[in-house]
Amino acid sequence: MFDIGLPELLVIIVIALIVFGPDKLPELTRAFGKAMREFRKATEEMRNGFEEGAEEFKNSKDKLPNLIEEINSPKEPETPKLAAPDESPPNKPLVS
């Protein structure tokens, strides 16, 4: 990942010992390890999200010809439904 060899790693450790001292170094390495784990976890979640998105896109791409065919196919016009006639007699005012 970082392409660091043994000589470079030793130089980094010596510089870290000089700058931070032997008391703080274990605490810093733990924090660095925790940060790396969180970074790897976030990277894996992103990778899984991209793979799921790619799979969803692939599935939707396979459905595209069917959708185009459905859109282009002639459709019969819908006939309006008529309401049933009212069964009760009409209310007419009585002429007196």
N, CA, C and O atoms as a GROMACS GRO file, in nm:
protein
  384
    1MET      N    1   0.081  -0.119   0.000
    1MET     CA    2   0.000   0.000   0.000
    1MET      C    3   0.086   0.126   0.000
    1MET      O    4   0.068   0.212  -0.085
    2PHE      N    5   0.180   0.137   0.095
    2PHE     CA    6   0.266   0.254   0.101
    2PHE      C    7   0.401   0.229   0.036
    2PHE      O    8   0.476   0.323   0.009
    3ASP      N    9   0.434   0.103   0.010
    3ASP     CA   10   0.560   0.065  -0.052
    3ASP      C   11   0.679   0.116   0.031
    3ASP      O   12   0.771   0.179  -0.021
    4ILE      N   13   0.674   0.087   0.162
    4ILE     CA   14   0.782   0.128   0.253
    4ILE      C   15   0.862   0.004   0.290
    4ILE      O   16   0.806  -0.097   0.332
    5GLY      N   17   0.992   0.013   0.272
    5GLY     CA   18   1.080  -0.098   0.307
    5GLY      C   19   1.125  -0.090   0.451
    5GLY      O   20   1.086   0.002   0.524
    6LEU      N   21   1.207  -0.187   0.494
    6LEU     CA   22   1.255  -0.193   0.631
    6LEU      C   23   1.342  -0.073   0.667
    6LEU      O   24   1.325  -0.018   0.776
    7PRO      N   25   1.436  -0.030   0.582
    7PRO     CA   26   1.518   0.085   0.620
    7PRO      C   27   1.435   0.213   0.640
    7PRO      O   28   1.461   0.290   0.733
    8GLU      N   29   1.337   0.235   0.554
    8GLU     CA   30   1.252   0.354   0.569
    8GLU      C   31   1.171   0.347   0.697
    8GLU      O   32   1.153   0.448   0.765
    9LEU      N   33   1.121   0.227   0.730
    9LEU     CA   34   1.042   0.209   0.850
    9LEU      C   35   1.125   0.236   0.975
    9LEU      O   36   1.077   0.298   1.070
   10LEU      N   37   1.248   0.189   0.976
   10LEU     CA   38   1.336   0.215   1.091
   10LEU      C   39   1.364   0.364   1.109
   10LEU      O   40   1.365   0.413   1.221
   11VAL      N   41   1.386   0.435   0.999
   11VAL     CA   42   1.409   0.579   1.008
   11VAL      C   43   1.285   0.649   1.064
   11VAL      O   44   1.298   0.739   1.147
   12ILE      N   45   1.166   0.608   1.020
   12ILE     CA   46   1.042   0.668   1.071
   12ILE      C   47   1.026   0.642   1.220
   12ILE      O   48   0.985   0.731   1.294
   13ILE      N   49   1.058   0.521   1.265
   13ILE     CA   50   1.046   0.486   1.407
   13ILE      C   51   1.144   0.568   1.490
   13ILE      O   52   1.108   0.618   1.597
   14VAL      N   53   1.268   0.584   1.444
   14VAL     CA   54   1.368   0.661   1.518
   14VAL      C   55   1.324   0.807   1.528
   14VAL      O   56   1.334   0.868   1.635
   15ILE      N   57   1.275   0.864   1.419
   15ILE     CA   58   1.229   1.003   1.421
   15ILE      C   59   1.110   1.018   1.515
   15ILE      O   60   1.101   1.117   1.588
   16ALA      N   61   1.018   0.921   1.514
   16ALA     CA   62   0.902   0.925   1.603
   16ALA      C   63   0.946   0.918   1.749
   16ALA      O   64   0.888   0.986   1.834
   17LEU      N   65   1.047   0.834   1.779
   17LEU     CA   66   1.097   0.826   1.916
   17LEU      C   67   1.159   0.958   1.960
   17LEU      O   68   1.140   1.000   2.074
   18ILE      N   69   1.232   1.023   1.871
   18ILE     CA   70   1.296   1.150   1.906
   18ILE      C   71   1.190   1.258   1.927
   18ILE      O   72   1.198   1.334   2.023
   19VAL      N   73   1.092   1.266   1.837
   19VAL     CA   74   0.992   1.373   1.844
   19VAL      C   75   0.894   1.352   1.959
   19VAL      O   76   0.869   1.446   2.036
   20PHE      N   77   0.838   1.234   1.973
   20PHE     CA   78   0.733   1.212   2.071
   20PHE      C   79   0.781   1.151   2.202
   20PHE      O   80   0.714   1.164   2.304
   21GLY      N   81   0.893   1.086   2.201
   21GLY     CA   82   0.943   1.022   2.322
   21GLY      C   83   0.887   0.883   2.338
   21GLY      O   84   0.783   0.850   2.281
   22PRO      N   85   0.956   0.800   2.417
   22PRO     CA   86   0.913   0.660   2.433
   22PRO      C   87   0.782   0.644   2.510
   22PRO      O   88   0.717   0.540   2.500
   23ASP      N   89   0.743   0.746   2.588
   23ASP     CA   90   0.620   0.734   2.667
   23ASP      C   91   0.494   0.749   2.581
   23ASP      O   92   0.395   0.679   2.603
   24LYS      N   93   0.498   0.837   2.485
   24LYS     CA   94   0.380   0.865   2.401
   24LYS      C   95   0.370   0.772   2.279
   24LYS      O   96   0.262   0.760   2.220
   25LEU      N   97   0.478   0.707   2.242
   25LEU     CA   98   0.479   0.627   2.119
   25LEU      C   99   0.376   0.514   2.119
   25LEU      O  100   0.307   0.499   2.018
   26PRO      N  101   0.360   0.434   2.226
   26PRO     CA  102   0.257   0.329   2.221
   26PRO      C  103   0.115   0.385   2.204
   26PRO      O  104   0.032   0.328   2.134
   27GLU      N  105   0.090   0.499   2.269
   27GLU     CA  106  -0.041   0.562   2.256
   27GLU      C  107  -0.066   0.609   2.112
   27GLU      O  108  -0.177   0.595   2.060
   28LEU      N  109   0.036   0.663   2.050
   28LEU     CA  110   0.023   0.710   1.912
   28LEU      C  111   0.006   0.594   1.814
   28LEU      O  112  -0.072   0.603   1.719
   29THR      N  113   0.077   0.485   1.838
   29THR     CA  114   0.063   0.370   1.747
   29THR      C  115  -0.076   0.309   1.758
   29THR      O  116  -0.132   0.265   1.658
   30ARG      N  117  -0.133   0.306   1.881
   30ARG     CA  118  -0.270   0.256   1.896
   30ARG      C  119  -0.369   0.346   1.821
   30ARG      O  120  -0.459   0.297   1.753
   31ALA      N  121  -0.351   0.476   1.835
   31ALA     CA  122  -0.440   0.569   1.765
   31ALA      C  123  -0.426   0.555   1.614
   31ALA      O  124  -0.525   0.561   1.541
   32PHE      N  125  -0.304   0.537   1.567
   32PHE     CA  126  -0.281   0.518   1.423
   32PHE      C  127  -0.346   0.389   1.374
   32PHE      O  128  -0.407   0.386   1.268
   33GLY      N  129  -0.332   0.282   1.452
   33GLY     CA  130  -0.393   0.154   1.416
   33GLY      C  131  -0.545   0.163   1.411
   33GLY      O  132  -0.609   0.109   1.320
   34LYS      N  133  -0.603   0.233   1.509
   34LYS     CA  134  -0.748   0.251   1.512
   34LYS      C  135  -0.794   0.332   1.390
   34LYS      O  136  -0.895   0.300   1.329
   35ALA      N  137  -0.720   0.437   1.356
   35ALA     CA  138  -0.755   0.519   1.240
   35ALA      C  139  -0.746   0.437   1.112
   35ALA      O  140  -0.831   0.451   1.024
   36MET      N  141  -0.645   0.352   1.100
   36MET     CA  142  -0.631   0.269   0.980
   36MET      C  143  -0.747   0.169   0.969
   36MET      O  144  -0.798   0.146   0.859
   37ARG      N  145  -0.789   0.111   1.082
   37ARG     CA  146  -0.903   0.018   1.079
   37ARG      C  147  -1.030   0.090   1.034
   37ARG      O  148  -1.106   0.038   0.952
   38GLU      N  149  -1.054   0.210   1.087
   38GLU     CA  150  -1.171   0.288   1.046
   38GLU      C  151  -1.165   0.323   0.898
   38GLU      O  152  -1.266   0.319   0.828
   39PHE      N  153  -1.046   0.358   0.850
   39PHE     CA  154  -1.030   0.390   0.708
   39PHE      C  155  -1.059   0.270   0.621
   39PHE      O  156  -1.128   0.282   0.520
   40ARG      N  157  -1.008   0.153   0.659
   40ARG     CA  158  -1.034   0.031   0.581
   40ARG      C  159  -1.182  -0.005   0.583
   40ARG      O  160  -1.238  -0.049   0.482
   41LYS      N  161  -1.247   0.013   0.699
   41LYS     CA  162  -1.390  -0.016   0.710
   41LYS      C  163  -1.470   0.076   0.619
   41LYS      O  164  -1.561   0.030   0.549
   42ALA      N  165  -1.438   0.205   0.620
   42ALA     CA  166  -1.509   0.300   0.534
   42ALA      C  167  -1.484   0.269   0.387
   42ALA      O  168  -1.576   0.279   0.305
   43THR      N  169  -1.361   0.232   0.353
   43THR     CA  170  -1.329   0.197   0.215
   43THR      C  171  -1.407   0.074   0.170
   43THR      O  172  -1.457   0.071   0.058
   44GLU      N  173  -1.418  -0.024   0.255
   44GLU     CA  174  -1.493  -0.147   0.222
   44GLU      C  175  -1.642  -0.116   0.205
   44GLU      O  176  -1.706  -0.170   0.115
   45GLU      N  177  -1.697  -0.030   0.291
   45GLU     CA  178  -1.838   0.007   0.278
   45GLU      C  179  -1.863   0.080   0.146
   45GLU      O  180  -1.964   0.056   0.080
   46MET      N  181  -1.771   0.168   0.108
   46MET     CA  182  -1.785   0.238  -0.020
   46MET      C  183  -1.777   0.140  -0.136
   46MET      O  184  -1.855   0.150  -0.231
   47ARG      N  185  -1.684   0.047  -0.129
   47ARG     CA  186  -1.669  -0.052  -0.236
   47ARG      C  187  -1.797  -0.134  -0.250
   47ARG      O  188  -1.844  -0.159  -0.361
   48ASN      N  189  -1.854  -0.177  -0.136
   48ASN     CA  190  -1.977  -0.255  -0.141
   48ASN      C  191  -2.092  -0.172  -0.199
   48ASN      O  192  -2.174  -0.223  -0.275
   49GLY      N  193  -2.098  -0.044  -0.163
   49GLY     CA  194  -2.201   0.043  -0.217
   49GLY      C  195  -2.190   0.058  -0.367
   49GLY      O  196  -2.290   0.054  -0.438
   50PHE      N  197  -2.067   0.075  -0.417
   50PHE     CA  198  -2.046   0.085  -0.561
   50PHE      C  199  -2.082  -0.044  -0.632
   50PHE      O  200  -2.141  -0.041  -0.741
   51GLU      N  201  -2.048  -0.157  -0.572
   51GLU     CA  202  -2.081  -0.286  -0.634
   51GLU      C  203  -2.232  -0.307  -0.639
   51GLU      O  204  -2.284  -0.357  -0.739
   52GLU      N  205  -2.303  -0.269  -0.531
   52GLU     CA  206  -2.449  -0.282  -0.531
   52GLU      C  207  -2.510  -0.189  -0.636
   52GLU      O  208  -2.604  -0.228  -0.706
   53GLY      N  209  -2.459  -0.068  -0.646
   53GLY     CA  210  -2.509   0.026  -0.746
   53GLY      C  211  -2.485  -0.024  -0.886
   53GLY      O  212  -2.571  -0.009  -0.973
   54ALA      N  213  -2.369  -0.083  -0.910
   54ALA     CA  214  -2.338  -0.137  -1.042
   54ALA      C  215  -2.430  -0.254  -1.075
   54ALA      O  216  -2.475  -0.267  -1.189
   55GLU      N  217  -2.458  -0.337  -0.978
   55GLU     CA  218  -2.548  -0.451  -0.999
   55GLU      C  219  -2.690  -0.402  -1.029
   55GLU      O  220  -2.758  -0.455  -1.116
   56GLU      N  221  -2.734  -0.300  -0.954
   56GLU     CA  222  -2.867  -0.244  -0.978
   56GLU      C  223  -2.876  -0.182  -1.117
   56GLU      O  224  -2.977  -0.196  -1.185
   57PHE      N  225  -2.770  -0.114  -1.159
   57PHE     CA  226  -2.767  -0.054  -1.292
   57PHE      C  227  -2.773  -0.163  -1.399
   57PHE      O  228  -2.844  -0.150  -1.499
   58LYS      N  229  -2.698  -0.271  -1.377
   58LYS     CA  230  -2.696  -0.382  -1.473
   58LYS      C  231  -2.835  -0.443  -1.485
   58LYS      O  232  -2.880  -0.473  -1.595
   59ASN      N  233  -2.903  -0.461  -1.372
   59ASN     CA  234  -3.038  -0.518  -1.375
   59ASN      C  235  -3.136  -0.425  -1.445
   59ASN      O  236  -3.223  -0.471  -1.519
   60SER      N  237  -3.124  -0.296  -1.421
   60SER     CA  238  -3.216  -0.202  -1.485
   60SER      C  239  -3.187  -0.192  -1.635
   60SER      O  240  -3.278  -0.170  -1.714
   61LYS      N  241  -3.061  -0.209  -1.673
   61LYS     CA  242  -3.023  -0.205  -1.815
   61LYS      C  243  -3.084  -0.324  -1.889
   61LYS      O  244  -3.122  -0.312  -2.005
   62ASP      N  245  -3.093  -0.439  -1.822
   62ASP     CA  246  -3.153  -0.557  -1.884
   62ASP      C  247  -3.303  -0.538  -1.906
   62ASP      O  248  -3.359  -0.597  -1.999
   63LYS      N  249  -3.368  -0.456  -1.824
   63LYS     CA  250  -3.512  -0.434  -1.835
   63LYS      C  251  -3.545  -0.325  -1.937
   63LYS      O  252  -3.661  -0.308  -1.973
   64LEU      N  253  -3.445  -0.253  -1.986
   64LEU     CA  254  -3.469  -0.140  -2.076
   64LEU      C  255  -3.538  -0.179  -2.206
   64LEU      O  256  -3.632  -0.110  -2.245
   65PRO      N  257  -3.498  -0.287  -2.276
   65PRO     CA  258  -3.570  -0.324  -2.399
   65PRO      C  259  -3.718  -0.352  -2.375
   65PRO      O  260  -3.802  -0.314  -2.457
   66ASN      N  261  -3.750  -0.417  -2.264
   66ASN     CA  262  -3.891  -0.445  -2.232
   66ASN      C  263  -3.967  -0.316  -2.208
   66ASN      O  264  -4.082  -0.302  -2.250
   67LEU      N  265  -3.904  -0.221  -2.141
   67LEU     CA  266  -3.968  -0.094  -2.114
   67LEU      C  267  -3.993  -0.016  -2.243
   67LEU      O  268  -4.099   0.042  -2.260
   68ILE      N  269  -3.894  -0.016  -2.332
   68ILE     CA  270  -3.909   0.053  -2.461
   68ILE      C  271  -4.021  -0.012  -2.542
   68ILE      O  272  -4.101   0.058  -2.604
   69GLU      N  273  -4.026  -0.144  -2.544
   69GLU     CA  274  -4.131  -0.215  -2.617
   69GLU      C  275  -4.268  -0.182  -2.560
   69GLU      O  276  -4.364  -0.163  -2.635
   70GLU      N  277  -4.278  -0.175  -2.428
   70GLU     CA  278  -4.405  -0.143  -2.364
   70GLU      C  279  -4.449   0.000  -2.399
   70GLU      O  280  -4.568   0.024  -2.420
   71ILE      N  281  -4.356   0.091  -2.405
   71ILE     CA  282  -4.389   0.229  -2.438
   71ILE      C  283  -4.433   0.241  -2.584
   71ILE      O  284  -4.527   0.315  -2.613
   72ASN      N  285  -4.368   0.171  -2.673
   72ASN     CA  286  -4.396   0.182  -2.816
   72ASN      C  287  -4.514   0.097  -2.863
   72ASN      O  288  -4.561   0.116  -2.975
   73SER      N  289  -4.560   0.005  -2.783
   73SER     CA  290  -4.669  -0.083  -2.827
   73SER      C  291  -4.799  -0.003  -2.831
   73SER      O  292  -4.825   0.080  -2.744
   74PRO      N  293  -4.883  -0.030  -2.935
   74PRO     CA  294  -5.010   0.044  -2.944
   74PRO      C  295  -5.103   0.000  -2.832
   74PRO      O  296  -5.110  -0.118  -2.796
   75LYS      N  297  -5.172   0.096  -2.780
   75LYS     CA  298  -5.264   0.067  -2.671
   75LYS      C  299  -5.406   0.096  -2.716
   75LYS      O  300  -5.430   0.191  -2.790
   76GLU      N  301  -5.499   0.016  -2.671
   76GLU     CA  302  -5.639   0.039  -2.702
   76GLU      C  303  -5.690   0.150  -2.612
   76GLU      O  304  -5.660   0.153  -2.492
   77PRO      N  305  -5.768   0.242  -2.670
   77PRO     CA  306  -5.819   0.350  -2.585
   77PRO      C  307  -5.919   0.294  -2.485
   77PRO      O  308  -5.996   0.203  -2.515
   78GLU      N  309  -5.916   0.349  -2.369
   78GLU     CA  310  -6.008   0.304  -2.265
   78GLU      C  311  -6.145   0.366  -2.290
   78GLU      O  312  -6.156   0.485  -2.320
   79THR      N  313  -6.247   0.284  -2.277
   79THR     CA  314  -6.383   0.336  -2.293
   79THR      C  315  -6.430   0.385  -2.158
   79THR      O  316  -6.410   0.318  -2.056
   80PRO      N  317  -6.492   0.501  -2.156
   80PRO     CA  318  -6.539   0.550  -2.026
   80PRO      C  319  -6.652   0.463  -1.974
   80PRO      O  320  -6.736   0.416  -2.050
   81LYS      N  321  -6.654   0.443  -1.847
   81LYS     CA  322  -6.758   0.362  -1.784
   81LYS      C  323  -6.876   0.454  -1.752
   81LYS      O  324  -6.860   0.561  -1.692
   82LEU      N  325  -6.994   0.410  -1.792
   82LEU     CA  326  -7.114   0.488  -1.766
   82LEU      C  327  -7.170   0.451  -1.630
   82LEU      O  328  -7.165   0.336  -1.587
   83ALA      N  329  -7.222   0.550  -1.565
   83ALA     CA  330  -7.282   0.526  -1.434
   83ALA      C  331  -7.416   0.455  -1.452
   83ALA      O  332  -7.486   0.478  -1.551
   84ALA      N  333  -7.450   0.372  -1.360
   84ALA     CA  334  -7.578   0.299  -1.365
   84ALA      C  335  -7.691   0.400  -1.344
   84ALA      O  336  -7.677   0.493  -1.264
   85PRO      N  337  -7.803   0.382  -1.415
   85PRO     CA  338  -7.914   0.475  -1.395
   85PRO      C  339  -7.970   0.463  -1.254
   85PRO      O  340  -7.964   0.357  -1.191
   86ASP      N  341  -8.022   0.573  -1.209
   86ASP     CA  342  -8.077   0.578  -1.074
   86ASP      C  343  -8.205   0.496  -1.071
   86ASP      O  344  -8.293   0.514  -1.156
   87GLU      N  345  -8.216   0.407  -0.976
   87GLU     CA  346  -8.330   0.317  -0.967
   87GLU      C  347  -8.455   0.387  -0.911
   87GLU      O  348  -8.567   0.344  -0.938
   88SER      N  349  -8.436   0.491  -0.835
   88SER     CA  350  -8.552   0.556  -0.772
   88SER      C  351  -8.623   0.645  -0.872
   88SER      O  352  -8.560   0.700  -0.963
   89PRO      N  353  -8.754   0.660  -0.856
   89PRO     CA  354  -8.827   0.747  -0.949
   89PRO      C  355  -8.785   0.891  -0.928
   89PRO      O  356  -8.747   0.930  -0.818
   90PRO      N  357  -8.792   0.969  -1.031
   90PRO     CA  358  -8.752   1.108  -1.018
   90PRO      C  359  -8.848   1.183  -0.926
   90PRO      O  360  -8.968   1.155  -0.921
   91ASN      N  361  -8.794   1.276  -0.856
   91ASN     CA  362  -8.875   1.358  -0.767
   91ASN      C  363  -8.934   1.474  -0.845
   91ASN      O  364  -8.864   1.569  -0.881
   92LYS      N  365  -9.066   1.466  -0.872
   92LYS     CA  366  -9.134   1.574  -0.943
   92LYS      C  367  -9.228   1.644  -0.845
   92LYS      O  368  -9.299   1.580  -0.768
   93PRO      N  369  -9.226   1.775  -0.851
   93PRO     CA  370  -9.319   1.843  -0.760
   93PRO      C  371  -9.464   1.821  -0.806
   93PRO      O  372  -9.495   1.820  -0.926
   94LEU      N  373  -9.546   1.805  -0.711
   94LEU     CA  374  -9.687   1.786  -0.740
   94LEU      C  375  -9.750   1.921  -0.776
   94LEU      O  376  -9.729   2.021  -0.707
   95VAL      N  377  -9.826   1.922  -0.880
   95VAL     CA  378  -9.893   2.045  -0.922
   95VAL      C  379 -10.029   2.049  -0.851
   95VAL      O  380 -10.106   1.954  -0.861
   96SER      N  381 -10.057   2.153  -0.782
   96SER     CA  382 -10.184   2.158  -0.714
   96SER      C  383 -10.272   2.266  -0.772
   96SER      O  384 -10.384   2.285  -0.726
   0.00000   0.00000   0.00000
